[in-house]
Amino acid sequence: MRRARALDIQMQILKWDELLEDRKYLRDKVQAIYLWWHKPVVDRELLQSLPNLKVIANSGVGMDHLDLKLIAGFGVKMANAPHAVSNSTADTGMALLLASARRIIEVAPNVEYCEADLLGVEVTRATLGIIGMGSIGYKIALRTACLKYSVILFYFFFFPVRKEQEEQLVGATYCGKLESLLQQSDFVMVVVSLTPQTRKLIGKREMELMKPTATLINISRGAVVDQEALVSALQDGVIRAAALDVTYPEPLPRDHPLLKLKNVIITPHLGIKTEKTARMITEEAVENILAALHGLPMPNEVKL
């Protein structure tokens, strides 16, 4: 077993299979869980089996895979890692936007084609609508400066205060209504947490409000977009294209209609998958865990 010393706490780090092999002996020793890619599954049975558990640290921002009320009911604190993931996720969003706009994925070697068939759309001076202005949305807006985008933003209730200084720094314009953003944007990028309020946030009605030349980019959670409505919108030309780093389920079944369309790019939830980000996520999780075990405020505590 590996050991690490930080502050005044000596930590014994257990792999999940080690706990399963000797749960009766180790159950009283576990005080923290670090979740990597939603594993292990945190349910009532697990929480009941770990009487001294104090904190669960998540490797990412989204907490939709956790029953927050259930965990809080056991007196366990929760934390995520919003700062570590913002740059890599913003990079992924911009990569998807550019790849879709210029149809990069469609160009294959040894295929006869006419140049006119591969015309993409201009990104310089286009209008980008960002739905959600958390740390990731802000980093996306920063990356648009060199392309002279016109950036418009829409906030949700979980951003209770407009960040007017940040808007000014990135040259963005606040949009009070989602409908208005959809109607104005050449590219719509969805960057929100999955909550009951945002599930199927972008559905048939919202896609019909978008320009027929618009592209939808989703780097949040798959369930934020109504995928059945998206398939129809792409097939019928309601919108030009979509670029998705997230779907539901993940991965999609191999016979899913989205996988058969030329005007959609799908990547396997690559948003945070870089070596540097993985290291930073772990460091942020350790910082939260140590704070909780010392009885100090956690930097990124998630509360109900």
Secondary structure by P-SEA (a helix, b strand, c coil): cbbbbccccbbbbbcaaaaaaccccccccccbbbbccccccccaaaaaacccccbbbbccccccccaaaaaaaacbbbbbbccccaaaaaaaaaaaaaaaaaccccccccbbbbccccbbbbcccbbbbbccccaaaaaaaaaacccccbbbbbbcccccccaaaaaaaabbbbbccaaaaaacccbbbbbccccccccccccaaaaaaccccbbbbbcccccccaaaaaaaaaaaccccbbbbccccccccccccccccccccccccccccccaaaaaaaaaaaaaaaaaaaacccccccccc
